[in-house]
Amino acid sequence: MSGISTRAAGHGEMLVWSLLIGTSFPTAEYLVRDAHPLPLTGVRFLIAALLLVPAAARVALNPRRLIIWAILGALLAVFFWAQFQALRTVGSVELSLLYLLSPPGTAILAWYANREYLHPVPLAGFAVVLYLVIQYLILPVPTDLMALLARPGSQIYLLGCAAVIGYAVLSRGAILRNWLPAAAATTTFWSLLFAGVLLCLVGVTRLPEVAQWHWDHWWRLVYLAVFTSILSYWLMQRALQKLHPAIVVAYGAVVPLWVALLPF
């Protein structure tokens, strides 16, 4: 496959990824009415990891790989914890404005950690266009960025954005250095397993609620486990083998557009 075809495949994978995440919002919103999001996400990740066991079992383990996978899982857990904490006081669309800081942050870290260069003009143009769309087409009233940054929930979410940056750069760098296998399903399994365990531990006091879930909750949770955990992270891992990590992270900013455009 040529370089152009490879990059095109990576962009296609991330476009599908963003669509999967965007279309999952109604299901996730339904579930969090009756369950705390931390154990809910932790159990979802554990279900996804369980379904991926056959794929992960085919790859040999060593201490370095386990440590990297554990770090990736911890970064995932930090992002979701920060997101749930921030959503208590800040709206999801407003958080998407803060997320626009993640792609340039990823580009900077990727240069220092992996020596991967990305021309800043396309990335800056992408961020500016999305900023204008979110501010003036999606939000009912434009948000004061300085006031938004001063809110405690926003500052917590920036920690989550830093975790996203670290996840993308470490995952890509570990593959470039042959520290991790190129098998996307294996990295997906281990990162979801470690993240699921950590989120369940953080939300351990709410875990008894799991026993009270109805079958209606469980089939929706399995749907999320398959499409927004297994498939979405598998697509992301595949894309990280083809694209600069800042481009992969930038697709996260497309998700609010799907949420706004699709007729939920």
C-alpha positions in Angstrom: 0.0 0.0 0.0 1.4 3.4 -1.0 1.9 6.2 1.5 -1.1 8.2 0.2 -3.3 5.1 0.4 -2.1 4.3 3.9 -2.9 7.8 5.1 -6.2 7.7 3.4 -7.0 4.5 5.1 -6.0 6.0 8.5 -8.3 9.0 7.9 -11.2 6.7 6.9 -10.7 4.7 10.1 -10.7 7.8 12.3 -13.8 9.2 10.5 -15.6 6.0 11.3 -14.3 6.2 14.8 -15.7 9.7 15.3 -19.1 8.6 13.9 -19.2 5.6 16.3 -18.5 7.8 19.3 -20.9 10.5 18.2 -23.8 8.0 17.6 -23.2 6.4 21.0 -24.2 9.5 22.9 -28.0 8.7 23.2 -27.2 5.2 24.6 -24.7 6.6 27.0 -27.0 9.3 28.2 -29.8 6.7 28.8 -27.5 4.6 30.9 -26.1 7.3 33.1 -29.6 8.2 34.3 -29.6 5.1 36.5 -25.9 4.4 37.0 -22.8 6.3 38.0 -20.6 6.9 34.9 -17.3 5.6 36.6 -18.4 2.0 37.3 -20.5 2.1 34.2 -17.5 2.8 32.0 -15.3 0.5 34.0 -17.7 -2.4 33.5 -18.0 -1.5 29.8 -14.3 -1.7 29.4 -14.1 -5.0 31.2 -16.8 -6.5 29.0 -14.9 -5.3 26.0 -11.7 -6.8 27.3 -13.4 -10.1 28.0 -14.6 -10.3 24.4 -11.1 -9.6 23.1 -9.3 -12.3 25.1 -9.0 -14.7 22.1 -7.2 -12.0 20.1 -4.9 -11.0 22.9 -3.9 -14.6 23.8 -2.0 -14.9 20.5 0.6 -12.3 21.4 3.6 -13.0 23.7 4.0 -11.0 26.9 7.0 -9.4 28.5 7.5 -6.9 31.3 8.1 -3.9 29.0 4.9 -4.6 27.1 2.8 -5.0 30.3 4.2 -1.7 31.7 3.4 0.2 28.6 -0.1 -1.3 28.4 -0.7 -0.5 32.0 0.4 3.2 31.4 -1.9 3.4 28.4 -4.8 2.0 30.5 -4.0 4.5 33.3 -4.1 7.4 30.8 -7.5 6.2 29.5 -8.8 6.0 33.1 -7.5 9.5 33.9 -9.2 10.9 30.8 -12.6 9.4 31.6 -12.4 10.3 35.3 -11.5 13.9 34.4 -14.3 14.1 31.9 -16.9 12.9 34.3 -15.7 15.3 37.0 -15.7 18.2 34.6 -19.2 17.5 33.3 -20.6 18.2 36.7 -20.0 21.9 36.2 -19.2 22.4 32.5 -21.3 21.5 29.4 -20.1 18.9 27.0 -20.0 21.3 24.0 -18.0 23.8 26.1 -15.5 21.0 26.9 -15.1 20.3 23.2 -13.7 23.9 22.9 -11.0 23.0 25.4 -10.3 19.7 23.6 -9.1 21.8 20.6 -5.9 22.3 22.7 -5.2 18.6 22.5 -4.1 18.3 18.8 -1.4 21.0 19.0 -0.3 19.7 22.4 0.0 16.2 20.8 2.1 17.6 17.9 4.5 19.3 20.3 5.0 16.1 22.5 5.3 13.9 19.4 8.1 16.0 18.2 10.0 15.9 21.5 9.3 12.2 22.2 9.2 10.6 18.7 10.8 13.2 16.5 7.7 13.3 14.3 7.1 16.6 12.6 3.7 17.9 11.5 3.3 21.2 9.6 1.5 23.5 11.9 -0.6 25.4 9.3 -3.2 22.6 8.5 -3.5 21.7 12.1 -4.1 25.4 13.1 -6.6 25.8 10.3 -8.5 22.8 11.4 -8.6 24.0 15.0 -9.8 27.5 14.0 -12.6 26.2 11.7 -13.9 23.8 14.4 -13.6 26.6 17.0 -15.8 28.9 14.9 -18.3 26.2 14.1 -18.7 25.2 17.8 -18.8 28.8 19.1 -21.1 30.3 16.5 -23.2 27.4 15.0 -23.5 24.8 17.8 -23.4 26.8 21.1 -26.6 28.9 21.6 -24.4 31.7 23.0 -20.6 32.1 22.3 -18.5 31.2 25.3 -15.9 33.5 26.9 -12.8 31.3 26.7 -10.9 33.0 29.6 -13.9 32.6 31.9 -14.2 29.0 30.7 -10.6 28.2 31.5 -10.9 29.7 35.0 -13.6 27.2 36.0 -12.4 24.3 38.2 -14.2 21.8 35.9 -12.3 23.1 32.9 -9.0 22.7 34.7 -9.8 19.1 35.6 -10.7 18.4 32.0 -7.4 19.8 30.8 -5.8 17.1 32.8 -7.9 14.6 30.8 -6.7 16.3 27.6 -3.1 15.8 28.7 -3.9 12.1 29.3 -5.2 11.9 25.7 -2.0 13.5 24.4 0.1 11.0 26.4 -1.9 8.0 25.2 -1.6 8.9 21.5 2.1 9.8 21.6 3.1 6.8 23.8 1.1 4.3 21.7 2.5 5.6 18.5 6.1 5.8 19.9 6.0 2.3 21.3 5.0 0.9 17.9 7.7 2.9 16.1 10.3 1.6 18.5 8.9 -2.0 18.3 8.2 -2.0 22.0 4.6 -3.1 21.3 3.3 -5.4 18.6 1.5 -3.9 15.6 -1.6 -6.0 16.5 -4.2 -3.3 17.3 -6.5 -5.8 19.0 -3.9 -6.7 21.6 -3.2 -3.1 22.6 -6.9 -2.5 22.7 -7.4 -5.4 25.0 -4.7 -4.6 27.5 -5.4 -0.8 27.6 -9.2 -1.4 28.1 -8.5 -4.1 30.8 -6.2 -1.8 32.9 -8.5 1.2 32.4 -11.6 -0.9 33.4 -10.0 -2.2 36.5 -8.8 1.3 37.6 -12.2 2.9 36.9 -14.0 0.2 38.9 -11.6 0.7 41.8 -12.1 4.5 41.8 -15.9 4.0 41.7 -15.9 0.9 43.9 -18.5 2.4 46.3 -21.0 2.6 43.4 -20.3 -0.9 42.1 -23.2 -2.4 44.1 -25.5 -0.5 41.7 -24.4 -2.9 39.0 -26.5 -5.7 40.6 -29.6 -3.6 40.2 -29.3 -3.0 36.5 -32.0 -4.4 34.3 -31.5 -6.5 31.1 -32.3 -3.3 29.2 -29.2 -1.7 30.7 -27.0 -4.7 30.0 -27.7 -5.0 26.3 -27.1 -1.3 25.8 -23.9 -1.7 27.8 -22.8 -4.6 25.6 -23.6 -2.5 22.5 -21.3 0.3 23.9 -18.6 -2.3 24.8 -18.5 -3.6 21.2 -18.9 -0.4 19.2 -17.5 2.4 21.3 -14.9 0.3 23.1 -13.6 -2.6 21.0 -14.3 -1.2 17.5 -13.5 2.4 18.3 -10.2 1.8 20.1 -9.2 -0.9 17.5 -9.7 1.7 14.8 -7.7 4.3 16.7 -4.8 1.9 17.2 -4.8 1.0 13.5 -4.9 4.7 12.6 -2.0 5.4 15.0 0.1 3.1 12.9 -0.6 5.2 9.8 -1.1 8.8 10.9 0.7 11.4 13.0 -0.8 11.2 16.5 -1.9 14.8 16.4 -4.1 14.0 13.5 -5.6 11.0 15.3 -6.3 13.2 18.4 -7.8 15.9 16.2 -10.6 13.6 15.1 -11.9 13.7 18.7 -13.0 17.3 18.0 -15.2 16.1 15.1 -17.4 14.2 17.5 -19.5 17.2 18.6 -20.3 17.9 15.0 -21.8 14.4 14.6 -23.8 14.9 17.8 -25.1 18.3 16.5 -25.9 17.1 13.0 -27.4 13.7 13.5 -31.2 13.5 14.2 -31.1 11.9 17.7 
